[in-house]
Amino acid sequence: QVQLVESGGGSVQAGGSLRLSCAVSGYSISRNGVGWFRQPPGKEREGVAAIFIGGTSTFYADAVKGRFTISRDNAKNTLYLQMNSLKPEDTAVYYCAADRRPGYVLRAENYNYWGQGTQVTVSS
């Protein structure tokens, strides 16, 4: 049984930082691409960042480029999202996703496994 468990969410003021973690069991994240998504209040889920199978290539949504950093630790089977210079518009439930199928890396439909989400709230 594959499980993805996010942690690290919380409330922070604008300009602050948070680091999200996604611990994965039942599936090796080194097998395929993984990513982070978010769903702001009243909006659809959107892609945030993705990392490719080799672990060195990454891809970011324009809204977070230069502020967020995705990384993975294959030995710990854990995915991370370092979020700096947070803005109120970053407020959302953040999800990690694993086992990406071929296609656009920030398309939610291309991922097979999902976590339950963690809330991030940024106040102005």
Accessible surface in RSA format (square Angstrom, percent):
REM  Atomic radii and reference values for relative SASA: ProtOr
REM  Chains: A
REM  Algorithm: Lee & Richards
REM  Probe-radius: 1.40
REM  Slices: 20
REM RES _ NUM      All-atoms   Total-Side   Main-Chain    Non-polar    All polar
REM                ABS   REL    ABS   REL    ABS   REL    ABS   REL    ABS   REL
RES GLN A   1   186.74 104.4 119.22  87.1  67.51 160.7  54.60 116.2 132.14 100.2
RES VAL A   2    40.00  26.3  17.01  15.4  22.99  55.4  17.01  14.8  22.99  62.4
RES GLN A   3    94.66  52.9  90.84  66.4   3.82   9.1  15.64  33.3  79.02  59.9
RES LEU A   4     9.96   5.5   2.30   1.6   7.66  19.3   2.30   1.6   7.66  20.6
RES VAL A   5    80.34  52.9  78.30  70.9   2.05   4.9  78.30  68.0   2.05   5.6
RES GLU A   6     8.44   4.8   0.00   0.0   8.44  20.1   0.00   0.0   8.44   6.9
RES SER A   7    60.22  50.9  55.39  73.9   4.83  11.1  41.07  87.4  19.16  26.8
RES GLY A   8    37.59  46.4   0.00   N/A  37.59  46.4  24.62  67.6  12.97  29.0
RES GLY A   9    29.88  36.9   0.00   N/A  29.88  36.9   2.47   6.8  27.41  61.4
RES GLY A  10    29.00  35.8   0.00   N/A  29.00  35.8  28.85  79.2   0.15   0.3
RES SER A  11    97.82  82.7  65.48  87.4  32.34  74.5  37.86  80.6  59.96  84.0
RES VAL A  12    30.52  20.1  20.74  18.8   9.78  23.6  29.29  25.4   1.24   3.4
RES GLN A  13   132.78  74.2 130.36  95.3   2.42   5.8  37.10  79.0  95.67  72.6
RES ALA A  14    50.96  46.9  27.25  42.1  23.70  53.9  27.68  39.0  23.28  61.7
RES GLY A  15    56.22  69.3   0.00   N/A  56.22  69.3  30.15  82.7  26.07  58.4
RES GLY A  16    21.42  26.4   0.00   N/A  21.42  26.4  20.34  55.8   1.08   2.4
RES SER A  17    56.86  48.0  37.83  50.5  19.03  43.8  21.83  46.5  35.04  49.1
RES LEU A  18    34.39  19.2  29.35  21.0   5.04  12.7  34.39  24.2   0.00   0.0
RES ARG A  19   131.38  55.2 117.31  59.8  14.07  33.5  35.68  48.8  95.70  58.0
RES LEU A  20     0.00   0.0   0.00   0.0   0.00   0.0   0.00   0.0   0.00   0.0
RES SER A  21    27.33  23.1  27.33  36.5   0.00   0.0  12.32  26.2  15.02  21.0
RES CYS A  22     0.17   0.1   0.17   0.2   0.00   0.0   0.00   0.0   0.17   0.2
RES ALA A  23    54.06  49.7  51.31  79.2   2.76   6.3  51.49  72.5   2.58   6.8
RES VAL A  24    12.52   8.2   1.38   1.3  11.14  26.8   1.67   1.4  10.85  29.4
RES SER A  25    57.14  48.3  52.97  70.7   4.17   9.6  47.56 101.3   9.58  13.4
RES GLY A  26    59.34  73.2   0.00   N/A  59.34  73.2  25.63  70.3  33.71  75.5
RES TYR A  27    14.97   7.0   5.33   3.0   9.64  25.1  10.84   8.1   4.13   5.1
RES SER A  28    47.84  40.4  41.98  56.0   5.86  13.5  31.29  66.6  16.56  23.2
RES ILE A  29     0.22   0.1   0.22   0.2   0.00   0.0   0.22   0.2   0.00   0.0
RES SER A  30    46.57  39.4  36.58  48.8   9.99  23.0  17.23  36.7  29.34  41.1
RES ARG A  31   158.17  66.4 136.37  69.5  21.80  51.9  43.96  60.1 114.21  69.2
RES ASN A  32    44.49  30.7  44.49  43.0   0.00   0.0   2.03   4.9  42.46  41.0
RES GLY A  33     0.91   1.1   0.00   N/A   0.91   1.1   0.00   0.0   0.91   2.0
RES VAL A  34     0.99   0.6   0.99   0.9   0.00   0.0   0.99   0.9   0.00   0.0
RES GLY A  35     0.00   0.0   0.00   N/A   0.00   0.0   0.00   0.0   0.00   0.0
RES TRP A  36     0.00   0.0   0.00   0.0   0.00   0.0   0.00   0.0   0.00   0.0
RES PHE A  37     0.86   0.4   0.86   0.5   0.00   0.0   0.86   0.5   0.00   0.0
RES ARG A  38    11.38   4.8  11.38   5.8   0.00   0.0   0.07   0.1  11.31   6.9
RES GLN A  39    64.75  36.2  61.09  44.7   3.65   8.7  10.32  22.0  54.43  41.3
RES PRO A  40    12.58   9.2  11.33  10.3   1.25   4.5  11.33   9.4   1.25   7.8
RES PRO A  41   100.62  73.3  75.07  68.4  25.55  92.9  87.28  72.1  13.34  82.9
RES GLY A  42    92.22 113.7   0.00   N/A  92.22 113.7  46.27 127.0  45.95 102.9
RES LYS A  43   136.24  66.5 123.17  75.6  13.07  31.1  75.46  67.9  60.78  64.7
RES GLU A  44   150.04  86.1 141.41 107.0   8.64  20.6  57.07 110.4  92.97  75.9
RES ARG A  45    88.92  37.3  64.26  32.8  24.67  58.7  17.19  23.5  71.74  43.5
RES GLU A  46    66.34  38.1  61.45  46.5   4.89  11.6  28.05  54.3  38.29  31.3
RES GLY A  47    13.18  16.3   0.00   N/A  13.18  16.3   0.32   0.9  12.87  28.8
RES VAL A  48     0.53   0.3   0.39   0.4   0.14   0.3   0.53   0.5   0.00   0.0
RES ALA A  49     0.00   0.0   0.00   0.0   0.00   0.0   0.00   0.0   0.00   0.0
RES ALA A  50     0.00   0.0   0.00   0.0   0.00   0.0   0.00   0.0   0.00   0.0
RES ILE A  51     3.24   1.8   3.24   2.4   0.00   0.0   3.24   2.3   0.00   0.0
RES PHE A  52    71.05  35.5  71.05  44.0   0.00   0.0  71.05  43.1   0.00   0.0
RES ILE A  53   101.41  57.7  93.73  69.8   7.67  18.5  93.73  67.5   7.67  20.8
RES GLY A  54    63.38  78.2   0.00   N/A  63.38  78.2  36.89 101.2  26.50  59.3
RES GLY A  55    22.79  28.1   0.00   N/A  22.79  28.1   5.74  15.7  17.06  38.2
RES THR A  56   128.46  91.4  96.58  97.9  31.88  76.0  79.39 106.6  49.07  74.2
RES SER A  57    60.27  50.9  54.56  72.8   5.72  13.2  24.19  51.5  36.09  50.6
RES THR A  58    56.55  40.2  30.68  31.1  25.87  61.7  10.58  14.2  45.97  69.5
RES PHE A  59    79.87  40.0  77.27  47.9   2.60   6.8  79.87  48.4   0.00   0.0
RES TYR A  60    35.47  16.6  30.74  17.5   4.73  12.3  25.85  19.4   9.62  11.9
RES ALA A  61    22.13  20.3  17.65  27.2   4.48  10.2  22.13  31.2   0.00   0.0
RES ASP A  62   122.59  85.9  99.68  99.2  22.91  54.2  38.38  90.3  84.21  84.0
RES ALA A  63    63.18  58.1  40.60  62.7  22.58  51.4  53.30  75.1   9.88  26.2
RES VAL A  64     0.50   0.3   0.50   0.5   0.00   0.0   0.50   0.4   0.00   0.0
RES LYS A  65   121.06  59.1 101.42  62.2  19.63  46.7  63.88  57.5  57.17  60.9
RES GLY A  66    82.56 101.8   0.00   N/A  82.56 101.8  43.41 119.1  39.14  87.7
RES ARG A  67    31.24  13.1  26.22  13.4   5.02  12.0  25.63  35.0   5.61   3.4
RES PHE A  68     5.26   2.6   0.00   0.0   5.26  13.7   0.00   0.0   5.26  15.0
RES THR A  69    73.16  52.0  72.34  73.3   0.82   2.0  45.35  60.9  27.81  42.0
RES ILE A  70     4.71   2.7   0.00   0.0   4.71  11.3   0.00   0.0   4.71  12.8
RES SER A  71    44.93  38.0  44.12  58.9   0.81   1.9  33.23  70.8  11.70  16.4
RES ARG A  72    31.50  13.2   6.32   3.2  25.18  60.0   6.60   9.0  24.90  15.1
RES ASP A  73    43.63  30.6  39.01  38.8   4.61  10.9  13.47  31.7  30.16  30.1
RES ASN A  74    74.17  51.1  54.24  52.4  19.92  48.0  22.17  53.3  52.00  50.3
RES ALA A  75   104.10  95.7  57.46  88.7  46.64 106.1  70.31  99.0  33.78  89.5
RES LYS A  76   143.32  69.9 120.22  73.8  23.09  55.0  74.66  67.2  68.66  73.1
RES ASN A  77    30.58  21.1  30.54  29.5   0.04   0.1  18.19  43.8  12.39  12.0
RES THR A  78    13.97   9.9  13.97  14.2   0.00   0.0   5.89   7.9   8.09  12.2
RES LEU A  79     2.13   1.2   2.13   1.5   0.00   0.0   2.13   1.5   0.00   0.0
RES TYR A  80    25.42  11.9  25.42  14.5   0.00   0.0  12.82   9.6  12.60  15.5
RES LEU A  81     0.00   0.0   0.00   0.0   0.00   0.0   0.00   0.0   0.00   0.0
RES GLN A  82    56.46  31.6  56.27  41.1   0.18   0.4  27.90  59.4  28.56  21.7
RES MET A  83     0.00   0.0   0.00   0.0   0.00   0.0   0.00   0.0   0.00   0.0
RES ASN A  84    59.36  40.9  59.36  57.4   0.00   0.0  15.74  37.9  43.62  42.2
RES SER A  85    60.72  51.3  55.77  74.4   4.94  11.4  19.62  41.8  41.09  57.6
RES LEU A  86     2.12   1.2   0.00   0.0   2.12   5.3   0.00   0.0   2.12   5.7
RES LYS A  87    85.87  41.9  85.57  52.5   0.30   0.7  39.42  35.5  46.45  49.5
RES PRO A  88    55.27  40.3  48.22  44.0   7.05  25.6  48.59  40.1   6.68  41.5
RES GLU A  89   115.85  66.5  95.67  72.4  20.17  48.0  62.13 120.2  53.71  43.9
RES ASP A  90     0.29   0.2   0.29   0.3   0.00   0.0   0.00   0.0   0.29   0.3
RES THR A  91    26.24  18.7  24.49  24.8   1.75   4.2  22.48  30.2   3.76   5.7
RES ALA A  92     0.85   0.8   0.14   0.2   0.71   1.6   0.85   1.2   0.00   0.0
RES VAL A  93    42.84  28.2  42.74  38.7   0.10   0.3  42.74  37.1   0.10   0.3
RES TYR A  94     0.00   0.0   0.00   0.0   0.00   0.0   0.00   0.0   0.00   0.0
RES TYR A  95    30.70  14.3  30.70  17.5   0.00   0.0   7.32   5.5  23.38  28.8
RES CYS A  96     0.00   0.0   0.00   0.0   0.00   0.0   0.00   0.0   0.00   0.0
RES ALA A  97     0.24   0.2   0.00   0.0   0.24   0.6   0.00   0.0   0.24   0.6
RES ALA A  98     0.56   0.5   0.56   0.9   0.00   0.0   0.56   0.8   0.00   0.0
RES ASP A  99    26.47  18.5  26.43  26.3   0.04   0.1   0.01   0.0  26.46  26.4
RES ARG A 100    20.31   8.5  15.32   7.8   4.99  11.9   0.66   0.9  19.64  11.9
RES ARG A 101   105.79  44.4 101.98  52.0   3.80   9.1  52.04  71.1  53.75  32.6
RES PRO A 102   133.28  97.1 106.27  96.9  27.01  98.2 118.32  97.7  14.95  92.9
RES GLY A 103    51.96  64.1   0.00   N/A  51.96  64.1  31.77  87.2  20.20  45.2
RES TYR A 104   125.81  58.7 110.50  62.9  15.32  39.9  93.46  70.2  32.35  39.9
RES VAL A 105    15.68  10.3  15.09  13.7   0.59   1.4  15.09  13.1   0.59   1.6
RES LEU A 106    14.65   8.2   5.21   3.7   9.44  23.7   5.21   3.7   9.44  25.4
RES ARG A 107   121.03  50.8 116.81  59.5   4.22  10.1  33.48  45.8  87.55  53.1
RES ALA A 108    26.84  24.7  21.23  32.8   5.61  12.8  21.44  30.2   5.40  14.3
RES GLU A 109   104.96  60.3  94.34  71.4  10.61  25.3  51.86 100.3  53.10  43.4
RES ASN A 110    11.43   7.9  11.43  11.0   0.00   0.0   0.00   0.0  11.43  11.1
RES TYR A 111     8.79   4.1   0.00   0.0   8.79  22.9   0.00   0.0   8.79  10.8
RES ASN A 112    65.72  45.3  38.87  37.6  26.84  64.6  13.32  32.1  52.40  50.6
RES TYR A 113    72.73  34.0  70.13  39.9   2.60   6.8  35.25  26.5  37.48  46.2
RES TRP A 114    73.30  29.4  46.63  22.6  26.66  62.6  37.05  19.8  36.24  58.8
RES GLY A 115     9.58  11.8   0.00   N/A   9.58  11.8   1.73   4.8   7.85  17.6
RES GLN A 116   113.41  63.4  82.79  60.5  30.62  72.9  72.73 154.8  40.68  30.9
RES GLY A 117    12.01  14.8   0.00   N/A  12.01  14.8   0.46   1.3  11.55  25.9
RES THR A 118    20.10  14.3  14.03  14.2   6.07  14.5   7.89  10.6  12.21  18.5
RES GLN A 119    84.60  47.3  75.67  55.3   8.93  21.3  49.46 105.3  35.14  26.7
RES VAL A 120     0.00   0.0   0.00   0.0   0.00   0.0   0.00   0.0   0.00   0.0
RES THR A 121    51.16  36.4  50.92  51.6   0.24   0.6  39.52  53.1  11.64  17.6
RES VAL A 122     6.98   4.6   0.00   0.0   6.98  16.8   0.00   0.0   6.98  18.9
RES SER A 123    54.82  46.3  49.00  65.4   5.82  13.4  43.77  93.2  11.05  15.5
RES SER A 124   125.29 105.9  69.49  92.7  55.80 128.5  56.12 119.5  69.16  96.9
END  Absolute sums over single chains surface
CHAIN  1 A     6108.3       4572.5       1535.7       3169.7       2938.6
END  Absolute sums over all chains
TOTAL          6108.3       4572.5       1535.7       3169.7       2938.6
